[in-house]
Structure formats: structure tokens, C-alpha cells
């Protein structure tokens, strides 16, 4: 069963990545824009594909992979297929850190990033 699912999910990821590169508020030729970007041309299509859509797509793939791996690691560590971060108190600890920043004014050097840093 796993031999069938893995290529299927890989194909769905490729389709989703290509759709992410081709869809947007500006209509551009995806293949031409990607080739122009690889050649270093300064066309509108190359800028839209290479500087806006490609980083967004790659970041989405990396974040999704990291979330999936961290969930699988947590479930494997606890040997519980229904495990989530709330089970060990990670979500509550992050909320406590963010609330402490608001209440005590900690990490004032970090500015607007202080609650996020305290949550980590």
C-alpha cells in the first residue's frame, strides 16, 4: 500500500507546486518566466516567478514538511497516534511565555517580535 501512496503524494505535491507557480493576480507564462529567471533575464515574468512565487512555494513546501515531521516525531516518541502538542503542554507553555511578555514587559529589546520569541 505504501508503495502506491508515496508516488501519488509526490505527484500531488508537484501538481500543487506548479499550480502555486502559475496562479496569481498577474497572468504570466510559468515555463517562460522560470527559464528567464534561470538565465538571469529581467523580464516581468522572471521577476514574478523567481522573486515572488518561487520563494513562496518553496517556503510552503518546507513548512509543510517540517510540520509533518514534527508531528510524526511526537507521535512516535509518545507511541500515541493521536498525540498533539497540547498533550505535553507545548501550546500552553508558549501561551504562558507570550502572556508574560505582555504582563511583565519582558524582552522589550525585541520590539514587536517579543511575544513570538517568548512563545518559542
C-alpha positions as CSV (number, residue, x, y, z in Angstrom):
1,X,0.0,0.0,0.0
2,X,2.8,2.4,0.9
3,X,4.5,1.8,-2.5
4,X,1.3,3.1,-4.1
5,X,0.7,6.1,-1.8
6,X,4.2,7.6,-1.9
7,X,4.4,8.3,-5.7
8,X,0.8,9.5,-5.6
9,X,1.6,12.0,-2.8
10,X,4.7,13.1,-4.7
11,X,2.7,13.7,-7.8
12,X,0.1,15.7,-5.9
13,X,2.9,17.8,-4.3
14,X,4.3,18.5,-7.8
15,X,0.9,19.5,-9.2
16,X,0.3,21.8,-6.2
17,X,3.7,23.4,-6.6
18,X,3.2,24.0,-10.3
19,X,-0.3,25.5,-9.6
20,X,1.3,27.8,-7.0
21,X,3.8,29.0,-9.5
22,X,1.2,29.5,-12.3
23,X,-1.7,31.1,-10.4
24,X,-1.7,34.6,-9.1
25,X,-3.1,38.1,-9.6
26,X,-0.8,38.6,-12.6
27,X,-1.0,36.3,-15.5
28,X,2.4,35.1,-16.6
29,X,3.8,32.3,-18.7
30,X,5.2,30.0,-16.0
31,X,7.6,28.0,-18.2
32,X,9.0,31.1,-19.9
33,X,9.2,33.0,-16.7
34,X,11.1,30.2,-14.9
35,X,13.5,29.8,-17.8
36,X,14.1,33.6,-18.0
37,X,14.7,33.7,-14.2
38,X,17.2,30.9,-14.5
39,X,19.0,32.7,-17.3
40,X,19.1,35.9,-15.3
41,X,16.8,38.0,-17.5
42,X,14.9,41.0,-16.1
43,X,11.6,40.3,-17.6
44,X,8.3,40.8,-15.8
45,X,7.6,37.1,-15.9
46,X,11.1,36.2,-14.5
47,X,10.6,38.7,-11.6
48,X,7.1,37.4,-10.7
49,X,8.0,33.7,-10.9
50,X,11.6,33.8,-9.5
51,X,11.3,36.6,-6.9
52,X,7.7,36.2,-5.6
53,X,6.1,32.9,-6.4
54,X,9.1,30.5,-6.2
55,X,10.2,31.5,-2.7
56,X,6.6,31.4,-1.5
57,X,6.1,27.9,-3.0
58,X,9.4,26.5,-1.6
59,X,8.7,28.0,1.8
60,X,5.3,26.4,1.9
61,X,6.8,23.0,1.0
62,X,9.4,23.3,3.7
63,X,7.0,24.4,6.4
64,X,4.6,21.6,5.5
65,X,7.4,19.1,5.6
66,X,8.6,20.4,9.0
67,X,5.1,20.3,10.5
68,X,4.6,16.8,9.2
69,X,7.9,15.6,10.5
70,X,7.5,17.2,13.9
71,X,4.0,15.6,14.2
72,X,5.3,12.2,13.2
73,X,8.2,12.6,15.7
74,X,5.9,13.5,18.5
75,X,3.6,10.6,17.7
76,X,6.5,8.2,17.5
77,X,8.1,9.4,20.7
78,X,4.9,9.1,22.7
79,X,3.7,6.0,20.9
80,X,0.3,7.5,20.5
81,X,-1.2,8.0,17.0
82,X,-3.4,10.8,18.4
83,X,-0.7,12.8,20.1
84,X,-0.6,16.6,19.6
85,X,1.5,19.4,21.2
86,X,-1.2,20.0,23.8
87,X,-0.6,16.6,25.2
88,X,2.8,17.5,26.7
89,X,1.9,21.2,27.3
90,X,3.8,22.8,24.5
91,X,0.9,25.0,23.4
92,X,0.2,26.1,27.0
93,X,3.9,26.9,27.6
94,X,4.0,29.1,24.5
95,X,0.9,30.9,25.6
96,X,2.4,31.5,29.0
97,X,5.6,32.9,27.5
98,X,3.6,35.3,25.3
99,X,1.3,36.4,28.2
100,X,4.4,37.0,30.4
101,X,5.8,39.4,27.8
102,X,2.5,41.4,27.8
103,X,2.2,41.4,31.6
104,X,5.8,41.9,32.7
105,X,7.1,43.7,29.6
106,X,10.0,41.2,29.2
107,X,12.2,41.2,26.0
108,X,11.5,44.8,25.3
109,X,14.6,44.9,23.1
110,X,12.8,42.6,20.6
111,X,10.0,45.1,19.9
112,X,7.1,43.5,18.1
113,X,8.8,40.1,17.9
114,X,8.9,39.8,21.7
115,X,5.7,37.7,22.1
116,X,6.8,35.3,19.3
117,X,10.2,34.9,20.9
118,X,8.7,34.3,24.3
119,X,6.3,31.8,22.7
120,X,9.3,29.9,21.3
